[in-house]
């Protein structure tokens, strides 16, 4: 016996698929077909009992009433005895759960059983060997095909944009598409453009209401909710208020003010009924139409004050964990953490929550929760810098900055200025960056915050360097270094030292730069500060390359690449690979240089298009050239690019000019 358990959310086409398969396979089952709607999710009638169905099946199979056993076990035994040796196709449609289905299975036979349910029939899969078939929504091509089948290809061809809009507004759900197609087919005066516009203006579910309850999306969804436990039903409603595309179990617990254990059980119940989708292990989302339905429910049943409290709770959760994660990856985070044991776990959390956190900032700002908005924006800075997602960071930080300015908190203003200054410097906005960083510096001085003031000086140093003022950069960094040393901030002192080393190379003081970088290296333990060790090695490579000591430069850069990779600092890795290729090129190892540039290009294409274009130019112009002469190579290493941590490429230096020739 083969059992296929067809599952999926309401309206996805489970019954249609089962009946289609039954029709196509009917000739393979000459002893007949049995069909029953088990009414597991019926709006007006209770689910059928297995005994009721068995009596009907037995009568259909020719069993006389006087031969019908009275007890359920006897009926099941007779049913399986009658079907033994027969080839029958059994369709058990709209099942509530595995217990409703199990007595209706034919037993040992050559029959095929198709079961449909909004629930995941895990019991059938685990105990009966059922083959799960979990239906998702249609892809764009099949969604168009469904509309074309109902309305004709010519009608679709006349309004291609409206077709795309309708499939999106329907969430590519077959039932929703069928309802809209029926409206268009019965009202020839309606255009797809007008229907799409009406759906946008009146709400996502407006196009799916009607007198037939089976064709009213709200009613269809309500049948799935009818048997939920109170906790799961409440959580389903509140999930509509979550910020971002999905949610984790701990965040859902904060949202609903429940324990993590209880929340996990409720999410499992919602997943079992296909009301939520566990699209990644431990992360849950809702189909767009279910999201709209849940939002209607929560707005009808929950006051605005309560909704604000729900949003505040989940934002509190994200601020707490974002600050904890930032404490591990960002020395300027102003936080401490015992939540994340290492940078890898913190960066993993940031990566999984990235879309949620950016939406959380927007939602917080819209709701007037500006403290949450600016703190989230600040906490994200270290992650964005390591990831190289500078343009996204700039957009997020501007939202956070606007929220900070709405608070009567000068320290928040200063922090927001500093973060915005940092990120604008990374996207070439040097004048704006200098304005924000100088404003942060002045505010920190007024507030008497020496460490934050040092952070501002250090950030200004890099802006000065990028603007072609390396001596001013050294001056700014040295002011910061004095403060860090006076406060025993060894890590930050080390960061200042390798920054000064880089600026000294730009001033043609590479021997002095090597000494500063070596002093920086003494400030870091590689086991706990691999990123800062990598940045220092990158700086040493830069200095030695400028001195013409290419073997040393290559060795330091190779180790820097390894450490950046181990820290998942993709942008830094791409920058270091690019510089490694530059050094190898001027040293005459053209083949290795090309490999490094290609590897860098694969990273920088998405993260830094201008840098990627420069790499393509090098690769195109050097594709068939002979190895370079070492003559004068020391003078060519110069100012090709700033340290990967500190942003995008500056104006072309001597090395870059030579590489472009």
C-alpha positions as CSV (number, residue, x, y, z in Angstrom):
1,X,0.0,0.0,0.0
2,X,1.2,3.5,-0.9
3,X,0.0,6.5,1.1
4,X,0.6,10.0,0.0
5,X,-0.1,12.7,2.5
6,X,-0.8,16.0,0.6
7,X,-0.4,19.0,2.9
8,X,-0.3,22.8,2.6
9,X,-2.1,25.9,3.6
10,X,-5.7,26.7,2.9
11,X,-6.3,27.4,-0.7
12,X,-3.1,25.9,-2.1
13,X,-4.9,23.2,-4.1
14,X,-4.6,20.0,-2.1
15,X,-8.0,18.6,-3.1
16,X,-7.6,19.6,-6.7
17,X,-4.3,17.8,-6.9
18,X,-5.7,14.7,-5.2
19,X,-8.6,14.5,-7.5
20,X,-6.5,15.2,-10.6
21,X,-4.1,12.3,-9.6
22,X,-7.1,10.0,-8.9
23,X,-8.5,10.7,-12.3
24,X,-5.2,10.2,-14.1
25,X,-4.5,6.9,-12.2
26,X,-8.0,5.5,-12.3
27,X,-7.2,2.8,-14.9
28,X,-4.5,1.3,-12.6
29,X,-7.1,0.5,-10.0
30,X,-9.7,-1.7,-11.6
31,X,-11.4,-2.6,-8.4
32,X,-12.8,1.0,-7.9
33,X,-12.3,4.2,-6.0
34,X,-13.4,5.4,-2.6
35,X,-13.7,9.1,-1.9
36,X,-14.8,10.9,1.3
37,X,-14.6,14.5,2.5
38,X,-13.6,14.0,6.1
39,X,-14.7,17.6,6.9
40,X,-11.7,18.2,9.1
41,X,-11.9,22.0,8.4
42,X,-15.5,22.4,7.5
43,X,-17.1,25.8,8.5
44,X,-20.5,24.4,9.4
45,X,-20.3,20.7,10.3
46,X,-18.0,18.7,12.6
47,X,-15.4,16.3,11.3
48,X,-16.7,12.9,10.3
49,X,-15.8,10.0,12.6
50,X,-13.8,7.1,11.2
51,X,-16.7,4.8,12.1
52,X,-19.2,6.8,10.1
53,X,-16.9,6.7,7.1
54,X,-16.2,3.0,7.5
55,X,-19.9,2.2,7.5
56,X,-20.3,4.1,4.2
57,X,-17.3,2.5,2.6
58,X,-18.4,-1.0,3.6
59,X,-21.9,-0.4,2.2
60,X,-20.3,0.8,-1.0
61,X,-18.2,-2.3,-1.1
62,X,-21.3,-4.5,-1.0
63,X,-21.4,-5.4,2.7
64,X,-25.0,-5.9,3.9
65,X,-26.3,-4.2,7.0
66,X,-26.8,-7.4,8.9
67,X,-23.2,-8.4,8.3
68,X,-21.8,-5.0,9.6
69,X,-19.9,-5.3,12.9
70,X,-21.0,-2.9,15.6
71,X,-17.7,-2.2,17.2
72,X,-15.1,0.1,15.5
73,X,-12.3,-2.4,15.5
74,X,-14.5,-5.0,13.9
75,X,-15.5,-2.6,11.1
76,X,-11.8,-1.7,10.4
77,X,-10.9,-5.4,10.3
78,X,-13.8,-6.2,7.9
79,X,-12.9,-3.2,5.7
80,X,-9.3,-4.4,5.4
81,X,-10.4,-8.0,4.8
82,X,-12.7,-6.9,2.0
83,X,-10.0,-4.8,0.3
84,X,-7.3,-7.5,0.7
85,X,-6.1,-8.6,-2.8
86,X,-7.9,-5.7,-4.5
87,X,-6.5,-2.7,-6.2
88,X,-8.5,0.3,-5.0
89,X,-7.7,4.0,-4.9
90,X,-8.9,5.7,-1.7
91,X,-9.1,9.5,-1.4
92,X,-9.4,10.8,2.1
93,X,-9.9,14.5,1.6
94,X,-9.7,17.3,4.2
95,X,-8.5,15.2,7.1
96,X,-8.2,16.7,10.6
97,X,-5.4,14.5,11.8
98,X,-3.7,11.1,11.6
99,X,-6.1,9.6,14.1
100,X,-9.0,10.3,11.9
101,X,-7.2,8.7,8.9
102,X,-5.6,5.6,10.4
103,X,-8.7,3.3,10.7
104,X,-9.5,4.1,7.1
105,X,-6.3,2.7,5.7
106,X,-6.8,-0.5,3.6
107,X,-4.0,-2.3,5.3
108,X,-1.8,-4.8,3.4
109,X,-2.9,-4.4,-0.2
110,X,-2.0,-3.0,-3.6
111,X,-4.2,0.0,-3.0
112,X,-3.2,3.7,-3.2
113,X,-4.3,6.1,-0.5
114,X,-4.3,9.9,-1.1
115,X,-4.8,12.0,2.0
116,X,-5.2,15.8,2.0
117,X,-5.0,17.9,5.1
118,X,-4.2,21.4,6.3
119,X,-2.4,19.7,9.1
120,X,1.0,18.0,8.7
121,X,0.1,14.3,9.2
122,X,3.4,13.5,11.0
123,X,1.8,10.4,12.6
124,X,1.1,8.9,9.2
125,X,4.6,9.7,8.0
126,X,6.3,8.3,11.0
127,X,4.1,5.2,11.7
128,X,2.5,4.3,8.4
129,X,5.3,5.3,6.0
130,X,3.2,7.9,4.3
131,X,5.0,10.0,1.7
132,X,4.5,13.6,2.5
133,X,3.8,16.0,-0.4
134,X,3.9,19.5,1.0
135,X,2.4,22.0,-1.5
136,X,3.7,25.6,-1.7
137,X,2.2,28.4,-3.7
138,X,2.6,28.6,-7.4
139,X,5.7,30.1,-9.1
140,X,5.1,33.1,-11.4
141,X,4.9,31.0,-14.5
142,X,2.3,28.7,-13.2
143,X,0.3,31.5,-11.6
144,X,0.1,33.1,-15.0
145,X,-0.9,29.8,-16.6
146,X,-3.8,29.5,-14.1
147,X,-5.1,32.9,-15.1
148,X,-4.6,32.2,-18.8
149,X,-6.6,29.0,-18.4
150,X,-9.5,30.9,-16.9
151,X,-9.3,34.1,-18.9
152,X,-7.4,33.4,-22.1
153,X,-3.9,34.2,-23.1
154,X,-4.9,37.2,-25.2
155,X,-6.5,39.0,-22.2
156,X,-3.3,38.5,-20.2
157,X,-1.1,39.7,-23.0
158,X,-3.1,43.0,-23.2
159,X,-2.3,43.9,-19.6
160,X,1.1,42.3,-18.6
161,X,1.9,44.7,-15.7
162,X,-1.6,44.1,-14.2
163,X,-1.1,40.3,-14.4
164,X,2.2,40.7,-12.4
165,X,0.4,42.9,-9.9
166,X,-2.5,40.4,-9.5
167,X,-0.3,37.4,-9.0
168,X,1.6,39.3,-6.4
169,X,-1.5,40.6,-4.6
170,X,-2.8,37.0,-4.6
171,X,0.4,35.7,-3.1
172,X,0.4,33.2,-6.0
173,X,-2.2,31.2,-4.0
174,X,-4.3,29.1,-6.4
175,X,-7.6,29.8,-4.6
176,X,-7.0,33.5,-4.5
177,X,-6.1,33.5,-8.2
178,X,-9.2,31.4,-9.1
179,X,-11.5,33.9,-7.2
180,X,-10.0,36.9,-9.0
181,X,-10.2,35.1,-12.3
182,X,-13.9,34.3,-11.7
183,X,-14.6,37.9,-11.0
184,X,-12.9,39.0,-14.2
185,X,-14.6,36.2,-16.2
186,X,-18.1,37.1,-15.0
187,X,-17.6,40.9,-15.3
188,X,-16.2,41.4,-18.8
189,X,-16.2,45.2,-18.2
190,X,-13.6,44.8,-15.4
191,X,-10.0,45.2,-16.5
192,X,-7.2,43.5,-14.7
193,X,-5.6,46.9,-14.1
194,X,-8.8,48.2,-12.4
195,X,-9.1,45.0,-10.3
196,X,-5.4,45.2,-9.2
197,X,-5.8,48.9,-8.3
198,X,-9.0,48.2,-6.3
199,X,-7.2,45.4,-4.4
200,X,-4.3,47.8,-3.6
201,X,-6.6,50.6,-2.4
202,X,-9.0,48.5,-0.3
203,X,-6.7,46.0,1.3
204,X,-5.1,42.7,0.5
205,X,-8.2,40.6,1.2
206,X,-10.7,42.8,-0.5
207,X,-10.7,41.0,-3.8
208,X,-11.6,37.6,-2.2
209,X,-14.9,38.2,-0.4
210,X,-18.2,37.0,-1.7
211,X,-21.6,35.3,-0.9
212,X,-20.1,31.8,-1.3
213,X,-18.3,31.0,2.0
214,X,-16.1,28.5,0.2
215,X,-14.8,31.3,-2.0
216,X,-14.3,33.8,0.7
217,X,-10.6,33.8,1.8
218,X,-11.4,35.1,5.3
219,X,-13.8,32.2,5.9
220,X,-11.4,29.7,4.4
221,X,-8.6,30.9,6.7
222,X,-10.9,31.0,9.7
223,X,-11.6,27.2,9.3
224,X,-7.8,26.6,9.9
225,X,-8.0,28.8,13.1
226,X,-11.1,27.2,14.5
227,X,-9.4,24.3,16.3
228,X,-6.3,26.2,17.6
229,X,-5.5,26.3,21.2
230,X,-6.1,29.7,22.8
231,X,-2.3,30.3,23.1
232,X,-1.7,29.4,19.5
233,X,-4.6,31.5,18.3
234,X,-3.4,34.6,20.2
235,X,0.2,34.1,18.9
236,X,-1.1,33.8,15.3
237,X,-2.8,37.2,15.6
238,X,0.2,38.9,17.3
239,X,2.6,37.6,14.7
240,X,1.0,40.1,12.3
241,X,2.7,42.9,14.4
242,X,6.2,41.5,14.1
243,X,8.8,43.7,12.4
244,X,10.5,42.1,9.4
245,X,10.0,39.1,7.2
246,X,10.2,36.4,9.8
247,X,10.7,35.7,13.5
248,X,12.7,33.4,15.8
249,X,11.2,31.5,18.7
250,X,12.8,33.8,21.4
251,X,11.6,36.9,19.6
252,X,8.1,35.5,19.2
253,X,8.1,34.8,23.0
254,X,9.0,38.4,23.6
255,X,6.3,39.5,21.2
256,X,3.6,37.5,22.9
257,X,5.0,37.8,26.5
258,X,5.2,34.0,26.8
259,X,7.9,31.6,27.8
260,X,10.1,30.3,25.1
261,X,8.9,26.8,25.8
262,X,5.2,27.7,25.5
263,X,6.0,29.8,22.4
264,X,7.8,26.9,20.7
265,X,4.7,24.7,21.3
266,X,2.4,27.3,19.9
267,X,4.6,27.8,16.8
268,X,4.7,24.0,16.3
269,X,0.9,24.0,16.4
270,X,0.7,26.8,13.9
271,X,3.2,25.1,11.7
272,X,1.3,21.9,11.9
273,X,-1.8,23.6,10.5
274,X,0.2,25.5,7.8
275,X,-0.7,28.9,9.3
276,X,3.0,29.7,9.7
277,X,5.9,28.5,7.6
278,X,9.2,27.4,9.2
279,X,11.2,28.3,6.1
280,X,14.5,28.1,8.0
281,X,15.0,25.9,11.0
282,X,13.8,27.9,14.0
283,X,12.5,30.9,11.9
284,X,8.9,31.4,11.0
285,X,7.0,33.5,8.5
286,X,3.4,33.9,7.2
287,X,2.1,33.9,3.7
288,X,1.2,37.4,2.6
289,X,-2.6,36.7,2.7
290,X,-2.4,35.0,6.1
291,X,-0.4,38.0,7.3
292,X,-3.2,40.3,6.1
293,X,-5.8,38.1,7.7
294,X,-3.9,37.9,11.1
295,X,-3.5,41.7,11.0
296,X,-7.3,42.2,10.5
297,X,-7.9,39.9,13.5
298,X,-5.4,41.7,15.8
299,X,-6.7,45.1,14.8
300,X,-10.2,44.1,15.5
301,X,-9.5,42.4,18.9
302,X,-6.5,44.4,20.3
303,X,-6.5,48.0,21.3
304,X,-3.8,50.4,19.9
305,X,-2.3,50.6,23.4
306,X,-1.9,46.9,23.5
307,X,-0.5,46.8,20.0
308,X,2.1,49.4,21.0
309,X,3.0,47.3,24.0
310,X,3.5,44.3,21.8
311,X,5.8,46.2,19.5
312,X,7.7,47.6,22.4
313,X,8.3,44.2,23.9
314,X,9.7,42.7,20.7
315,X,11.8,45.9,20.1
316,X,13.2,45.5,23.7
317,X,14.2,42.0,22.8
318,X,16.0,43.1,19.6
319,X,17.8,46.0,21.3
320,X,19.0,43.8,24.1
321,X,20.4,41.1,21.8
322,X,21.7,43.6,19.2
323,X,23.7,45.4,21.9
324,X,24.9,42.0,23.3
325,X,26.1,40.9,19.8
326,X,27.7,44.3,19.1
327,X,29.7,44.0,22.4
328,X,31.5,41.0,20.8
329,X,32.2,42.4,17.4
330,X,32.5,46.2,18.0
331,X,34.9,47.7,20.5
332,X,33.0,51.0,20.4
333,X,29.6,49.4,21.2
334,X,29.2,50.8,24.7
335,X,27.9,47.3,25.8
336,X,28.9,44.2,27.6
337,X,27.7,40.7,26.7
338,X,27.5,37.3,28.2
339,X,24.9,36.2,25.6
340,X,27.2,35.5,22.7
341,X,30.4,33.5,23.4
342,X,32.3,34.6,20.4
343,X,32.3,36.8,17.3
344,X,31.1,34.0,15.1
345,X,27.9,33.5,17.0
346,X,27.3,37.2,17.2
347,X,27.8,37.7,13.5
348,X,25.6,34.7,12.8
349,X,22.8,36.3,14.8
350,X,23.2,39.6,13.0
351,X,23.1,37.9,9.7
352,X,20.0,35.9,10.4
353,X,18.2,39.0,11.9
354,X,19.5,41.5,9.4
355,X,16.2,42.1,7.5
356,X,14.3,42.0,10.8
357,X,16.5,44.6,12.5
358,X,16.4,47.1,9.6
359,X,12.6,46.8,9.5
360,X,12.5,47.1,13.3
361,X,14.2,50.5,13.1
362,X,11.7,51.8,10.6
363,X,8.8,50.5,12.7
364,X,10.2,51.9,15.9
365,X,10.6,55.3,14.2
366,X,7.1,55.3,12.8
367,X,5.7,54.4,16.2
368,X,7.6,57.2,18.0
369,X,9.8,54.7,19.8
370,X,12.9,56.7,18.9
371,X,15.1,55.3,21.7
372,X,14.7,51.9,20.3
373,X,15.4,53.1,16.7
374,X,18.7,54.9,17.4
375,X,20.0,52.2,19.7
376,X,19.3,49.5,17.1
377,X,21.0,51.6,14.4
378,X,24.1,52.1,16.6
379,X,24.3,48.4,17.5
380,X,24.3,47.4,13.8
381,X,27.3,49.5,12.9
382,X,30.0,47.0,13.7
383,X,28.2,44.2,11.8
384,X,27.6,46.4,8.7
385,X,31.3,47.6,8.7
386,X,32.6,44.0,8.8
387,X,30.1,42.9,6.2
388,X,30.9,45.7,3.8
389,X,27.2,46.6,3.4
390,X,27.9,50.3,3.4
391,X,25.0,51.6,1.4
392,X,22.5,49.6,3.3
393,X,24.1,50.8,6.5
394,X,23.9,54.4,5.4
395,X,20.2,54.1,4.7
396,X,19.6,52.4,8.1
397,X,21.8,54.9,10.0
398,X,20.0,57.9,8.5
399,X,16.7,56.5,10.0
400,X,18.4,56.0,13.3
401,X,20.0,59.4,13.2
402,X,16.6,61.1,12.6
403,X,15.2,59.3,15.6
404,X,18.2,60.3,17.8
405,X,17.6,64.0,16.9
406,X,14.1,63.7,18.3
407,X,15.3,62.8,21.7
408,X,16.4,65.3,24.4
409,X,19.6,63.3,24.8
410,X,22.8,65.0,23.7
411,X,24.8,61.8,24.1
412,X,22.4,60.0,21.7
413,X,22.9,63.0,19.3
414,X,26.7,62.6,19.5
415,X,26.6,58.9,19.0
416,X,24.3,59.2,16.0
417,X,26.5,61.9,14.5
418,X,29.6,59.7,14.9
419,X,27.9,56.6,13.3
420,X,26.5,58.6,10.4
421,X,29.9,60.3,9.9
422,X,31.6,56.9,9.8
423,X,29.3,55.3,7.3
424,X,29.2,58.4,5.0
425,X,33.0,58.3,4.8
426,X,32.7,54.7,3.6
427,X,30.5,55.7,0.7
428,X,32.7,58.6,-0.4
429,X,30.7,61.4,1.4
430,X,33.9,62.9,3.0
431,X,32.6,66.4,3.5
432,X,29.4,65.2,5.1
433,X,31.4,62.7,7.1
434,X,33.7,65.4,8.4
435,X,30.7,67.6,9.4
436,X,29.1,64.8,11.4
437,X,32.3,63.7,13.1
438,X,33.3,67.2,14.1
439,X,29.8,67.7,15.5
440,X,30.2,64.4,17.5
441,X,33.7,65.5,18.7
442,X,32.3,68.9,19.9
443,X,29.4,67.2,21.7
444,X,31.6,64.7,23.4
445,X,33.9,67.5,24.6
446,X,30.9,69.4,26.0
447,X,29.6,66.3,27.7
448,X,33.0,65.4,29.2
449,X,33.2,61.9,27.5
450,X,36.9,61.4,26.8
451,X,36.7,57.9,25.4
452,X,33.9,58.8,23.0
453,X,35.9,61.9,22.1
454,X,38.8,59.7,21.2
455,X,36.6,57.5,19.0
456,X,35.6,60.7,17.1
457,X,39.2,61.7,16.7
458,X,40.1,58.3,15.4
459,X,37.2,58.3,12.9
460,X,38.1,61.8,11.7
461,X,41.7,60.6,11.1
462,X,40.4,58.2,8.4
463,X,38.4,60.9,6.8
464,X,41.4,63.1,6.7
465,X,43.5,60.3,5.1
466,X,40.9,59.6,2.5
467,X,40.7,63.3,1.7
468,X,44.4,63.3,0.9
469,X,45.5,64.9,4.2
470,X,47.6,62.1,5.9
471,X,49.5,64.5,8.3
472,X,46.2,65.7,9.7
473,X,45.1,62.1,9.9
474,X,48.2,61.3,12.0
475,X,47.5,64.3,14.3
476,X,43.9,63.2,14.9
477,X,44.9,59.6,15.6
478,X,47.6,60.6,18.0
479,X,45.1,62.7,20.0
480,X,43.0,59.6,20.3
481,X,46.0,57.4,21.2
482,X,46.9,59.6,24.2
483,X,43.4,59.2,25.6
484,X,43.3,55.4,25.0
485,X,46.6,54.9,26.8
486,X,45.6,57.1,29.7
487,X,42.5,54.9,30.2
488,X,44.4,51.6,29.7
489,X,42.3,50.9,26.6
490,X,44.9,48.6,25.1
491,X,42.8,47.3,22.2
492,X,41.8,50.8,21.1
493,X,45.3,52.0,21.5
494,X,46.4,49.1,19.2
495,X,43.8,50.2,16.6
496,X,45.2,53.7,16.7
497,X,48.7,52.5,16.3
498,X,48.0,50.5,13.1
499,X,46.0,53.5,11.8
500,X,48.9,55.8,12.4
501,X,51.2,53.2,10.7
502,X,49.0,53.3,7.6
503,X,49.0,57.1,7.5
504,X,52.8,57.1,7.8
505,X,53.1,55.0,4.7
506,X,51.1,57.6,2.9
507,X,53.6,60.1,4.1
508,X,56.5,58.0,2.8
509,X,57.6,57.1,6.3
510,X,57.4,53.3,5.9
511,X,60.2,52.4,8.2
512,X,58.5,54.3,11.0
513,X,55.2,52.8,10.0
514,X,56.5,49.2,10.5
515,X,57.5,50.1,14.0
516,X,54.0,51.5,14.8
517,X,52.4,48.4,13.3
518,X,54.6,46.1,15.3
519,X,53.7,48.0,18.4
520,X,50.1,47.6,17.5
521,X,50.5,43.8,17.1
522,X,51.7,43.6,20.7
523,X,48.4,45.0,21.8
524,X,46.4,42.0,20.5
525,X,46.0,38.4,21.3
526,X,45.2,36.5,18.1
527,X,43.0,34.1,19.9
528,X,40.7,36.8,21.2
529,X,41.3,39.6,18.7
530,X,41.8,37.9,15.3
531,X,40.2,40.9,13.4
532,X,42.6,43.4,14.8
533,X,45.5,41.1,14.2
534,X,44.4,40.7,10.6
535,X,44.1,44.5,10.2
536,X,47.6,45.0,11.7
537,X,49.1,42.3,9.4
538,X,47.4,44.0,6.5
539,X,49.0,47.3,7.5
540,X,52.4,45.6,7.8
541,X,52.0,44.2,4.3
542,X,51.2,47.7,3.0
543,X,54.3,49.1,4.7
544,X,56.7,46.4,3.5
545,X,55.4,46.5,0.0
546,X,56.1,50.2,-0.1
547,X,59.7,49.4,1.0
548,X,60.0,46.9,-1.8
549,X,60.1,43.9,0.6
550,X,57.7,41.8,-1.4
551,X,58.2,38.5,0.2
552,X,57.4,39.9,3.6
553,X,54.5,41.8,2.2
554,X,53.0,38.7,0.6
555,X,53.5,36.7,3.8
556,X,51.7,39.2,6.0
557,X,48.9,39.7,3.5
558,X,48.3,35.9,3.1
559,X,48.0,35.6,6.8
560,X,45.6,38.6,6.9
561,X,43.4,37.0,4.3
562,X,43.2,33.8,6.3
563,X,42.2,35.6,9.5
564,X,39.6,37.8,7.7
565,X,38.1,34.7,6.2
566,X,38.0,33.0,9.6
567,X,36.2,36.0,11.1
568,X,33.7,36.0,8.2
569,X,34.8,39.6,7.4
570,X,34.0,39.2,3.7
571,X,34.7,42.8,2.7
572,X,38.0,42.9,4.5
573,X,39.0,39.7,2.8
574,X,38.1,41.1,-0.6
575,X,40.2,44.2,0.0
576,X,43.2,42.2,1.2
577,X,43.0,39.9,-1.8
578,X,43.0,42.9,-4.1
579,X,46.1,44.3,-2.4
580,X,47.8,40.9,-2.4
581,X,47.3,40.8,-6.1
582,X,48.8,44.3,-6.5
583,X,51.9,43.3,-4.6
584,X,52.4,40.1,-6.5
585,X,51.9,41.9,-9.8
586,X,54.6,44.5,-9.1
587,X,56.8,41.6,-7.8
588,X,56.4,39.9,-11.2
589,X,54.1,37.0,-10.2
590,X,51.4,37.9,-12.7
591,X,49.6,34.6,-12.6
592,X,49.2,34.6,-8.8
593,X,48.2,38.3,-9.0
594,X,45.4,37.4,-11.4
595,X,44.1,34.7,-9.2
596,X,44.0,37.1,-6.2
597,X,42.2,39.8,-8.3
598,X,39.7,37.3,-9.5
599,X,38.9,36.1,-6.0
600,X,38.6,39.7,-4.9
601,X,36.4,40.5,-7.8
602,X,34.0,37.8,-6.8
603,X,33.5,39.5,-3.4
604,X,33.7,43.1,-4.5
605,X,31.2,42.9,-7.4
606,X,28.3,43.1,-4.9
607,X,29.9,44.9,-2.0
608,X,31.9,47.7,-3.7
609,X,31.2,48.2,-7.4
610,X,33.8,50.9,-8.0
611,X,36.5,48.7,-6.6
612,X,35.2,45.8,-8.7
613,X,35.4,48.0,-11.8
614,X,39.0,48.8,-11.0
615,X,39.8,45.1,-10.6
616,X,38.2,44.4,-14.0
617,X,40.3,47.0,-15.6
618,X,43.5,45.5,-14.1
619,X,42.4,42.0,-15.3
620,X,41.5,43.2,-18.8
621,X,44.7,45.2,-19.3
622,X,47.0,42.6,-17.8
623,X,45.5,39.5,-19.3
624,X,48.4,38.8,-21.7
625,X,51.1,41.1,-20.4
626,X,54.5,39.9,-19.4
627,X,55.7,40.0,-15.8
628,X,56.6,43.5,-14.6
629,X,60.1,44.6,-13.9
630,X,61.1,45.0,-10.3
631,X,62.8,48.3,-11.2
632,X,61.4,51.1,-9.2
633,X,58.7,48.8,-7.7
634,X,59.2,50.2,-4.3
635,X,58.0,53.6,-5.5
636,X,54.9,52.0,-7.1
637,X,53.3,50.4,-4.0
638,X,52.3,53.8,-2.4
639,X,48.7,54.7,-1.9
640,X,46.7,52.1,-3.8
641,X,44.0,51.6,-1.2
642,X,43.2,52.3,2.4
643,X,43.0,49.5,4.9
644,X,40.0,47.3,4.2
645,X,38.4,48.0,7.5
646,X,38.4,51.7,6.8
647,X,36.5,51.8,3.6
648,X,36.5,52.2,-0.1
649,X,39.4,52.9,-2.4
650,X,40.9,56.5,-2.2
651,X,42.0,58.4,-5.4
652,X,44.4,56.3,-7.5
653,X,47.9,56.2,-6.0
654,X,51.2,55.4,-7.7
655,X,50.7,51.6,-7.7
656,X,47.2,51.9,-9.2
657,X,48.6,54.2,-11.9
658,X,51.3,51.7,-12.8
659,X,48.8,48.8,-12.8
660,X,46.6,50.6,-15.2
661,X,49.4,51.2,-17.7
